[in-house]
Amino acid sequence: MKTRGPLTAADLITLTGYAAGIWWSVGGPTWSAVYSMIADELDGPAARSMGTAGKQGADLDWGADVALTPLALMRLGRTIGQPQLTIATAPLVLAVQARLHSQGWSPPVGSARAGVMLATIAIEQYQKRKPKALRANPATARRALRLTARL
């Protein structure tokens, strides 16, 4: 069994971006998502420029993307008031990610999780700017459903 080498500076970029992505997914600030996406874009070029690019870093980067995608979908689901979105879409997204990865394909810029993060950030920013009366309120929606059911 071949042992892997020590963590490189590029691996640390990946890991800090991963941690920031987890933080954002569970309610952290927008800047943590932005940092996570920037780290995801910089880790590969950093590894290549330092001569430390290899399978370990590529696997770590892909693993972070795969782990963060359903977490980003979870926050998107909460943001739009449809938490079941994660349950419905995460397995499909994972299957597509795995298929593309097994065929050696990766997008030139970004990732599925970056797309979901950007969409979520855009929706959250839009919701912050809406008048309070137009904002989604799950409690109000549940009360309205109960009242409708009684009729």
C-alpha distance (Angstrom), angle and dihedral (degrees) to the residues before:
residue distance angle dihedral
M1 . . .
K2 3.77 . .
T3 3.78 115.9 .
R4 3.75 120.8 -138.2
G5 3.76 122.3 -119.5
P6 3.77 126.9 -110.3
L7 3.76 120.7 -73.1
T8 3.78 113.1 -82.5
A9 3.80 128.7 -145.9
A10 3.81 88.2 -101.3
D11 3.83 89.9 53.2
L12 3.80 88.8 53.4
I13 3.81 89.6 52.2
T14 3.81 88.3 52.6
L15 3.81 92.8 47.8
T16 3.81 95.0 47.8
G17 3.80 89.4 48.1
Y18 3.80 89.1 49.8
A19 3.81 91.7 50.8
A20 3.81 90.9 48.7
G21 3.82 89.5 49.9
I22 3.80 91.8 52.4
W23 3.80 90.9 48.1
W24 3.80 91.8 50.9
S25 3.82 91.5 46.3
V26 3.79 92.2 58.1
G27 3.80 94.2 47.7
G28 3.79 106.0 -69.0
P29 3.80 124.0 147.3
T30 3.79 124.8 -74.9
W31 3.79 92.4 -110.0
S32 3.81 90.0 64.9
A33 3.83 90.1 59.7
V34 3.79 90.7 47.1
Y35 3.81 90.5 50.0
S36 3.81 90.3 48.2
M37 3.80 92.1 53.1
I38 3.81 92.9 45.6
A39 3.82 91.4 49.1
D40 3.82 89.0 50.7
E41 3.80 89.5 55.3
L42 3.81 95.7 44.4
D43 3.80 102.9 44.8
G44 3.82 95.9 75.1
P45 3.82 96.3 46.4
A46 3.82 89.2 45.0
A47 3.81 91.4 53.3
R48 3.80 92.0 47.5
S49 3.80 93.5 47.5
M50 3.83 91.3 49.9
G51 3.79 93.4 44.4
T52 3.80 92.7 -119.2
A53 3.81 99.2 110.9
G54 3.78 112.6 132.8
K55 3.77 147.9 128.5
Q56 3.81 93.9 -73.7
G57 3.81 92.7 59.0
A58 3.79 93.0 42.0
D59 3.82 91.0 51.0
L60 3.80 91.5 47.1
D61 3.80 91.3 50.1
W62 3.79 93.4 48.0
G63 3.80 91.5 46.1
A64 3.80 90.9 52.6
D65 3.81 90.7 50.8
V66 3.80 92.6 48.5
A67 3.80 93.0 47.1
L68 3.80 95.0 45.8
T69 3.81 97.8 46.3
P70 3.83 96.2 74.2
L71 3.81 89.9 42.2
A72 3.81 89.8 53.9
L73 3.82 89.0 47.5
M74 3.80 88.1 51.4
R75 3.81 91.8 56.0
L76 3.80 90.9 44.9
G77 3.80 89.4 52.3
R78 3.80 91.6 51.0
T79 3.80 91.4 45.5
I80 3.79 94.0 55.2
G81 3.80 93.8 38.2
Q82 3.81 93.6 -110.8
P83 3.83 106.6 107.0
Q84 3.81 90.7 165.0
L85 3.82 86.3 70.2
T86 3.81 89.0 84.5
I87 3.78 93.0 53.7
A88 3.77 92.2 48.6
T89 3.80 100.1 43.2
A90 3.81 108.4 28.0
P91 3.83 96.3 75.9
L92 3.81 91.6 48.5
V93 3.80 92.7 47.5
L94 3.82 90.6 48.2
A95 3.81 91.3 50.4
V96 3.80 91.3 51.3
Q97 3.83 91.8 45.8
A98 3.81 91.7 50.6
R99 3.81 92.8 46.5
L100 3.79 93.2 50.3
H101 3.81 91.9 44.4
S102 3.81 92.2 50.4
Q103 3.80 88.6 53.9
G104 3.80 91.0 51.6
W105 3.80 95.0 -112.1
S106 3.77 124.4 139.3
P107 3.78 129.4 161.6
P108 3.80 116.1 -100.3
V109 3.81 90.0 -125.1
G110 3.79 130.9 16.5
S111 3.76 132.2 -4.6
A112 3.79 140.2 -119.7
R113 3.77 90.3 -88.2
A114 3.81 91.9 50.7
G115 3.79 89.4 52.9
V116 3.79 91.6 50.5
M117 3.81 91.6 45.4
L118 3.80 92.4 50.5
A119 3.81 92.3 47.6
T120 3.80 90.8 49.3
I121 3.79 93.0 48.2
A122 3.81 90.8 49.7
I123 3.82 91.7 50.3
E124 3.81 92.3 46.4
Q125 3.80 91.4 50.4
Y126 3.81 90.4 48.6
Q127 3.81 91.2 49.3
K128 3.81 91.3 51.2
R129 3.78 90.1 55.7
K130 3.81 96.3 47.7
P131 3.78 118.0 98.4
K132 3.80 109.9 -94.9
A133 3.81 91.8 -114.0
L134 3.83 90.6 61.6
R135 3.82 97.2 48.1
A136 3.77 117.9 110.1
N137 3.78 112.2 -104.4
P138 3.82 113.9 -172.6
A139 3.82 92.8 -162.7
T140 3.81 91.6 54.5
A141 3.79 90.6 46.6
R142 3.83 91.5 52.4
R143 3.81 91.5 49.2
A144 3.80 90.4 49.9
L145 3.81 90.4 51.1
R146 3.82 91.5 50.3
L147 3.80 91.4 49.4
T148 3.80 91.0 48.0
A149 3.80 91.2 49.2
R150 3.80 90.1 54.9
L151 3.79 92.0 55.8
